[in-house]
Amino acid sequence: MKFVFAAGGTGGHINPALAVAGELRRRYPDADILFLGTKEKMESKLVPAAGFNFRYIDISGFQRKITPANLRANIKTLWKILKASRQSREILEAFQPDVVIGFGGYVSGPVVRQGAKLGFKTAIHEQNAFPGVANKALAKKADLVMLTVPEAEKYLSCKKTPVITGLPIREEIMQADRAFARAKLHADGKTVIFSAGGSLGARTINEVMSDIMIALKEDDSVQFIHSYGHYGAWVPEKLKENGISPNDPKYDVREYIYDMADCLAAADLVISRAGASSIAEIEALGKASILIPSPNVAENHQYHNAHALVEKNAAYLVEESQIEKEPDVVKNMVLELLAEPQRLQSLGANALKMAKTDAKDTICDLLVQLAQSAR
């Protein structure tokens, strides 16, 4: 069997595609798998590092904010789309795949579109509760539409009824042991609050968590793990100015989280952005969460991701605009949850009910069935 994957731009698109491709390779060592993406973005490093063949196409996304510079950039993007369509067609004609799969992002557009035009079986996977522009267009043509959450279906006009698969979750997350993680982090008997805003750091989350850590410095029943990111180097200094020693075992404050599986497993409450992968991991481990969606993402999709949990009474949602008006809103939520541990347990239990931990297997099964139908 031969598969072409199109995924690029962010880890949220690339990592699920790599997880599925890895499972296909494990099941079928002779399967021929090719990834298409851009030369400049993360996929050009992540895909070859995972051991898959990679070809690049020359494409970029549209700038949505209207400025003279962005208008010029968008004119170049139109030309790049035409070029990428030609490149995709040539690669697909030479490779002759059984299935062409898009995992979102602007890379998926020309690849899956050309796959459909050439008569190959096509599939897409949408990670978010609010679908991206590329997948909205491709859903009308794809032979198989796979969704992480059912809420996404109402925004799509699909050629065929979509399948709810969930999102592939990293194996180390699924295998994490709570008791081991808490012992490793010296968290026995404590309520662990784990917070992160991504590798670069989210200023709002850093400000909120700094205030919470300072407010609870006399509470010995709480322990913090906080990642402040590349642009949050000021956080340790602010804590120090407020009487919190960098050696205090109650505060595990670091730039980046390298042991995400252990941190998540140990946590009683997670405070984070609402990217699709983060949501899937929170659900899989049954964690209570306060979600602060990034307002700087396409289609405000993180808000929709978080809202899907709120509707199931599985998380709290706070928008940055609300924090600007009520700076203590997140702190008050944390204090409320600490005072009602049964509420923490309830949120986590409801999140666990939403989890689909067999997503990788389900997606592989569907792609193999589609490949076999092409023969």
C-alpha positions, 0 to 999 in steps of 0.5 A: 500500500502507498500513502501520501500525507500532507501536514505542515505548519504546526505541531498540531497538524504534524504530530498526529500525522506522524503518529498515524504514519508510524502505526501504519509502518508498524503494521505494514513494514512494506507500506510506502509512505511519503510526506509532503510539506514546506521547506521552511516549517517544522515538518521539514525537520520533524518528518525526516527525523521520524524516518519518513520520506519527505518532499516539499512544495512551495506554498504559504498561507494567506495573511488575514489582516488587511495591510498593504504589506499583507496584500502584496504577500497574498498576491505572492501566495496566489502564485505559490498556490498555483505552483504548489498545485502543479508540484503536487500533481507531478509528485502524485502522478509519479508516486501513484498512492492508494490514499492521499491524506491531509491533516490540515493547514494550507499544505493540505489544500493543493495536495488533497485537491490534486489527489481528488482530481487525479482520481486517487482516494482522499481523506482528511483529519480535522483536529479542532472543534472549529475546522480550518479553511483548508479542511472546510473546502476539502471536506466537499471532495474527500472520500473520508472525513475524520473528526476529532470531536463531533462539534466540528461536523456542523461547520462542514459540508461533507461528501460523505458522513464524517467519522469521529475518530478522536486525536492520536495521543503520544504513547508516553502520555497514555502510559504515564503512571500517576503514583510514580509521577507524583513520587518523582515530583515529591508531590505526595499529599499535595494538590498539584497545579500544572500550568503552561502556555507553550514553548514560547510562553503566553504572557497572560498565563504567566501573569495569571499564574505568577499572581496565583503562586504568590497568593498561595505561598502560605498554603502548604497543601498546594504544589505548582509546576509552571512552564513560563516559556522562552519569553517568560524569563521574568517570571522567576524574578517576579516570584523572588521579589515576592518572597518565593525562593527559587529553591522552594520545592513547592514551586517547580518553575521552569522555561520548558517542560521536557517531562510532559507525561509525568507533569500531566499525570501528577496534576490535579488541575491543569491551566493551559491553552486549548490546542487540540493536542492539549485537549486530547491529553487532558481528556485521556488522563481525566484532568480537571482544567481551566482553559485560556484559549489563545486569541491569536489562532486561525478561526479562534479554534481554541475557543471552540475546542475549550467550549466542547469540554465546557458543554460537557461540564468537563472544564472551565473556560476563561477568555483573555478579554475576560481576564483583562476586565477581571484580573482575578477571575482565574485565581478565584476559580482556583480558590473555588476548586481548591475548596471543593476537591469533589469539583476537581474530581467531577471535572476530571471524570467528565473529561475522561468520559470524552476521551477517545484513546483508540484514535490512532488505531481507528484512523489506521483501520479507516485508511487501510480500508480506503486503500483496499477499496482503491484496488 
